[in-house]
Every structure is written in C-alpha cells, then in structure tokens.
C-alpha cells in the first residue's frame, strides 16, 4: 500500500511524494551487494566517467553502441541498439546530494519489486518488474550515480559486466586468466568443431594475434593471445570430459562425435 504525503489546506503547496512498497527498506542498512556488483569501481569525477564511456565495448548482446548521449554536463548515456533497449547511465548528482541519498530516493519512490542496501561504501539497488530491470549503484559519499537498464536480468548484468571491464574492476591478472581458461574450456567441450583461420567474423584478431572488440559476455577473452587460447582448448580436450551439460545448458560433445585433430594430440 502506498503512503501519500500531501500538504494541509493551510500549508504552502509542496510537491507530492508517493512512497512505494520498498520504502520499508529505508534507511538502507549494510547488506551484501549482488555478485555482479562486488568490488566494482566508481569514478569520482567527470573525467573518470568520460574515460569510462570511451572504453565501453562497441556492442553488447549483438546490439551496436550508438553515439553516447551527453546531456547537460551531468549526464552520460551509452545506448545499445537502434531501439535503445540496453542503456548504461551515469549521472552527476546535484550539489549537496550523495550517492546514498540518490539511491534511497529511488528506493522510496519505486513501484517495482526491489532489493537494496549498503555494502561498505557501495550503495546499490536492483529494481525488477515485467520487461524492465534496473541495477543501480553509487559510492555512498560520492557525487555520481550509475545504472544499467535492460529488459531482463541477464542483459542488465551484461551491461554491468561491460562497465566493470571498462573501469578495470576485476582485480588481479590471475583471476582474469582463470576466468578466461574456464570459459574457453567450457566452450571447447560444448563445440562440435573448432576451426582456426581468416581475421574475420565474430572472433576478431589484431595484427599481433590477440582477440579484440568482443561483446561484453566474451570480454574476458580480449587481449588474450591466440596461442594461449589454443593452449587452453588443447589442454581442456586432452583432459577428462565433463560429466554433464556445460553450465547446465550446453550439451557436452564427445570426442567420438568431434574427434581431435591429430596435431592437437601431440
């Protein structure tokens, strides 16, 4: 049930504030952020936000990046696809406002189902309603707020992953390397055939044989040398075959159905 605050007849007119069902979460207390937001970095000034926008991938989920919208000096919006169904927003807050107050205001007025909290100095919110998911975050004491807007959670997380990559939020080369190896091994066991060839199509290579310009959900491969990617595939396929579907969805293709190239067996 919404609570509506309205002025008394004798009071000066004030804006009407409609509090949504999530207002019960206020004030926001300490609560672990979703995994996709863990250890995320938040630029603290306009230059940092502009640099972030410039490093975003050129496509997400097959949708090309439109020219980023730069509104009044305080707003950036990176829109993907002609229909702009995937959007990353960065907003500079008004003087005196903080990331905490901005997220709490969003929580107070939303009609969507939501989860929200503080995780250290990070304040976050996830708003979910049919056909629209918004993931928002900010530094509690910062002057900028950020949000990923998409039709569903999977694509909203793709946007956040692209943001994380653009800000360097993944800590440590070992972590990135492990993620690449795991993903490459899974793809190898889910493939009927693996072909090495022309610098064209979906998997692009630079002149020095490293992956580049990949969609956000494959961004972990970017800047990985082709030789190391090939080694990961070879090691995976020479090891033990997984017992079940990859990530519970993609079926494992046995070596009887897709035998190794003899050169790989060496």
N, C-alpha and C positions, 0 to 999 in steps of 0.2 A: 504494500500500500504506500503510495507516495504521500509525503507531507508537504503541504504548500504553505509558504510563509508569505502573507500579504499584509500591507500596511493597514492600520486602523483608519477610519474615515477622517480623523482629525490630523493624521500624520502627513508629512510631505510625501509625495509619490516616490517610491523606491522600486528598483527592478524586482520582479517576482523571481524567487529562487525555488525551483522544483527539485526536491531531493529524491533520488531514485532508491531502489532497494539495496544497492551496495553501500549506501551511506552508513550502514551499520558497521562497516569495516573501519570507520574513522574514529579517532586519528589512527593512521597507519602504524602498526607495530612491526617489530622485527619478524620477518618470515622469509625463509629461503626463496630466492628467485628461481624461476624455471631454469632448467639446464642450459637452454639456448642463450640465457642472459648472464650466466655465471662468468665472472671476471671480465665482463665487457668494458671496454674503454669508452669514455665520454669526453669528446673535445670540449675545451672550456672557453674557446673564443671563436670569432667569426672566421679567422684564418684557418683554424683547425677544421672547422666544419666545411669550408670551401675545399680544402685539400681532401677531405673525406669524400665529398661528392665527386671530385675529379678522379678518384681511384675506384669508383664503383664499377662493377662489370658491365659490359656493353649489352648483355642480355641476361634475363632470368626466366626460367621455365619457357624458353623459346620466344620470349617477348623482348623486342629490342628496346633499348633505353631511348626515350625521347629526349630532346634537349631539356636539361634540368631547368625547371621553373625557378626563377629567382624573383621573389615578390619585393615588397618593400624590404629594406636591408635585413629584416629579421627573419625571413622565411626562405627556406630552400625546399624544393620538392623534386625528387627523382621519380619519374613516372615510366613504367614499362608497358609497352603495347599501345596501339592506337586508342584502345578503349580505356587506358589508364586504370586497369583493374588491380595492378600491383604498384604501390606507392610507398616510398620512403620519405618521411618528412623530418625536417629539422627546424625548430622554431626558437628564436631568441625571445626570452621572457621579458615582460615589462619591468622597468626599474622597481626594485623592492620585492619582486616576486622570486621565488626559488623553485627548483625542480620539485621539491616536496609539495609546496602549495599548488603547483600546476597539476601534478598527478592527483593530489587529493581532491581538487576541484572536479577533475574528470570522473573520479570515482563517485563523488557526491551526486553528480547530475545524470549519470548514465542510466539508461533503461535496459541495458544488456546484462546478461549474467557476467559475473566478473570475479577475478581473483586479484589481489593486490597486496603489497607490503613493502617493507624496507629490508634490505639485505646489506648491512653495513651502511655505507654512504650511498648505495644504489637504491633508488625508489622505482617501483615497477607496477605495471597493471596489465592484465590481459582481459579484454572485453570480447565477448563471444555471443553472436546472435546469428540466426539463419542467413547465410550468404555474405556475412561480413565478420572478419576477425581483426581486432586491433591489438597490437602489442606495443606498449608504451614504456619508456624508461628515461631516467634523468639522474644526474647527481643530486642528492638531496639538497645540497647547499649551492648547486650550480645555477647558471643563468640560461641554460638551454634545455629543451625537452625534445625527445625523438620518438617517432612512431613508425611502425610497419603496418600497412593496411592491405588486406588481401581477402579473397572470397572464402578462404578456408585456412585452417591452422598450418597445414603442410606448406602452403605457399607463403604464409606470413613468416614462418621460420626460415624459408629460403631467403627472404628479404633481410632478416636479421643476420643470417649467416654471411650474406654479401656485405652487410655493414661491418660485421666482425672482421672479415678479411681485409676490408678497406682501412680499418683502424689498427690492424695488427693485434687484435685482441687475443689471438691464440698464442699462448706463452710457450716458448721453448721449441727448438728445432726437432727434438726427439719426439715430442707429441705430434707435430705435423707429419713427421716421417712415418710414425706408427699408423696414423690415420690414413695416409696415402697407401701404405702397404696393405692394410686391412681391406680397404675399398678395392684396390687393384686385385687382390687375391679373390675377393668375392665375385667381382666381375669376371675373372678368368674362369671360375668354376661354374658360372651361370651362362657361359658362352658356348655356342656350337662351333664357332670357328673364330680364330684370332688371326688377323692379317696385318702384316707390316708393309707400307708402300708410300704415293704422291702426297705432297703437302697440300691437302685439300679436304673439303668436307668438314665434318663436325670436329674431329680431333686435329687441331692446328699445331704446327711446329714452327718455331723460329728458325732462323738460318743456322743457329748453333744446336739444333735438335733438342729443344726443350718445349714442353707444352705451353700454350699461351691462349688467352682470350676464351676461357671456358665458362660455361654457365655456372651459376653460384653453387649448384648441388654437386659439381665436379671441381670446384675451385681448389680443392686440396691437391690436385694434380699440377696446378700451374707452377711453372718454373722448374718442374721435375725433368731431369734429362731423360731422353728416350731410352738410353742404355740402362738406367736404373729401373725404369718402368718395366722394361723387358725382363730384367733380372727378377723382379718381384713376381711377374707372371710365371716365369720358368720355375722358380722355387716353389710357388704355390702348387703348380700342376705336377711337380715331381714329389710332392708331399702326399699326405693322406687325404682322400676325398671326403668332403663334408658329409655328415650323416643325413642331413635334411635340407630343405629349401634355404636359399640364401636370404637372410633377414626375414625368414618365414614366408616369403613370397616367390622369389625367382627360383625355378627348379634347377637342381644340380644336373649338369650334363656329364655323363660318364665318359671315360676315355675310350670305351668301346664305340660310343656314338660319335665322338670327336677326338680321334687319336692325335697324339703329339706328333709334331714334325720331327723326323729323325734327328735334325740338327739340335733340337731342344733337349733331346735325351742325352746328349753328350755331357 
